[in-house]
Amino acid sequence: MKNQSDDFKPGFLKVLSLMRRKERVRSPIWKWILAHYYPRHRLLDGPSFFESLVFNVTGHAPQNSLAHYLTEIANCDPLRDAYRNTLGDIPDRRITNPALTGFYYALIRETRPSCIVETGTSIGSNTALLLSALAANDMGEVISIDIPSRAGTLTMDSTLPLEAIGALIPAEFRGRWRYLAGDAKVLLPRVLIENDVDIFIHDSLHTRTHMSFEYSVARALMRPNTVIATDDAMWNSAWLEFVHTHRLVSLSCNRNPNLCATVNSFDAFEVSQGLGVQT
Ligand SMILES: C[S@@+](CC[C@H](N)C(=O)[O-])C[C@H]1O[C@@H](n2cnc3c(N)ncnc32)[C@H](O)[C@@H]1O
């Protein structure tokens, strides 16, 4: 059966690269390709996506449901006020979307990470949410690596001044935030070596080469049972090739295959020979 095979289908890689535009991600053919030809990728409903990841990180079922955390976040006044003050009267579902940032919130509340690293911050819509989950946990920090965007370069179409980075982050949450300005190619390996990172999230330069670089560095430098997640996974096949090459399992919510996550794991041989940086 096709979806039990580990083999990549070269013809479909070509289709993937042709379908790299974000807007096409929701198309039925895309979902069909993922379901049938990328057996290491699982499209799940929102609660199953959340429950599977939590189980693979902690070894047990979540203590609370995804819906519980979405209600919690909808009642987070500093976050809602920051969004409204900066972006206008946006619908609350933007922050409570189980296929988007709401998922990260629930994952953080359940797994209680000490250190989260993200690449690509911009005004900080995702960062604010990560920090609100850490505030609710009363533990942990977020380290953000970002080059302020310039229109027409670095896969961005707008320019943002340095002082606007993280503008959406409520003042109450800034104590748990560390911002590093610079290229993830330089900073990410250093940050991953210097910190015991539980969750890594890619949302910076969406080129095949850069995405492959960040995923591979995170895999090599993070412990077993940590989470490697990515936004815009369907811009190209870098993420799908990464999970295939490393025999990992990629999960996403069927409402948004662009947000994917995997739990870092290693076979017995790799564990016996040594993981991480050797001293
Ligand atoms: C898509 S935006 C991030 C959006 C953000 N996660 C949010 O939720 O609002 C991508 C950001 O990554 C930055 N970026 C692009 N290439 C980068 C690189 N090589 N290293 C660090 N940041 C980079 C861009 O300038 C931009 O600020």
The ligand as a Tripos MOL2 file, in Angstrom:
@<TRIPOS>MOLECULE
LIG
   27    29     1     0     0
SMALL
NO_CHARGES

@<TRIPOS>ATOM
      1 C1          7.4410   35.3620    8.9090 C.3       1 LIG1
      2 S1          8.2860   36.5140    9.8570 S.3       1 LIG1
      3 C2          8.0600   35.9400   11.4890 C.3       1 LIG1
      4 C3          6.6550   36.1130   11.9730 C.3       1 LIG1
      5 C4          6.5240   35.8710   13.4490 C.3       1 LIG1
      6 N1          6.8650   34.4960   13.8200 N.3       1 LIG1
      7 C5          5.1500   36.2080   13.9630 C.2       1 LIG1
      8 O1          4.4780   35.3250   14.4970 O.co2     1 LIG1
      9 O2          4.7170   37.3610   13.8600 O.co2     1 LIG1
     10 C6          9.9510   36.0800    9.5180 C.3       1 LIG1
     11 C7         10.9910   36.8980   10.2570 C.3       1 LIG1
     12 O3         12.2500   36.2080   10.1280 O.3       1 LIG1
     13 C8         13.2730   37.1420    9.7970 C.3       1 LIG1
     14 N2         14.3740   36.4420    9.1360 N.ar      1 LIG1
     15 C9         14.5000   36.1130    7.8410 C.ar      1 LIG1
     16 N3         15.6690   35.4820    7.6210 N.ar      1 LIG1
     17 C10        16.2730   35.3700    8.8210 C.ar      1 LIG1
     18 C11        17.5110   34.7820    9.2440 C.ar      1 LIG1
     19 N4         18.3440   34.2040    8.3870 N.pl3     1 LIG1
     20 N5         17.8360   34.8610   10.5480 N.ar      1 LIG1
     21 C12        17.0050   35.4590   11.4460 C.ar      1 LIG1
     22 N6         15.8210   36.0160   11.0870 N.ar      1 LIG1
     23 C13        15.4660   35.9830    9.7970 C.ar      1 LIG1
     24 C14        12.5370   38.1410    8.9100 C.3       1 LIG1
     25 O4         13.2450   39.3460    8.7540 O.3       1 LIG1
     26 C15        11.2250   38.2710    9.6710 C.3       1 LIG1
     27 O5         11.3440   39.2090   10.7120 O.3       1 LIG1
@<TRIPOS>BOND
     1     1     2 1
     2     2     3 1
     3     2    10 1
     4     3     4 1
     5     4     5 1
     6     5     6 1
     7     5     7 1
     8     7     8 2
     9     7     9 1
    10    10    11 1
    11    11    12 1
    12    11    26 1
    13    12    13 1
    14    13    14 1
    15    13    24 1
    16    14    15 ar
    17    14    23 ar
    18    15    16 ar
    19    16    17 ar
    20    17    18 ar
    21    17    23 ar
    22    18    19 1
    23    18    20 ar
    24    20    21 ar
    25    21    22 ar
    26    22    23 ar
    27    24    25 1
    28    24    26 1
    29    26    27 1
@<TRIPOS>SUBSTRUCTURE
     1 LIG1         1 GROUP 0 **** ****
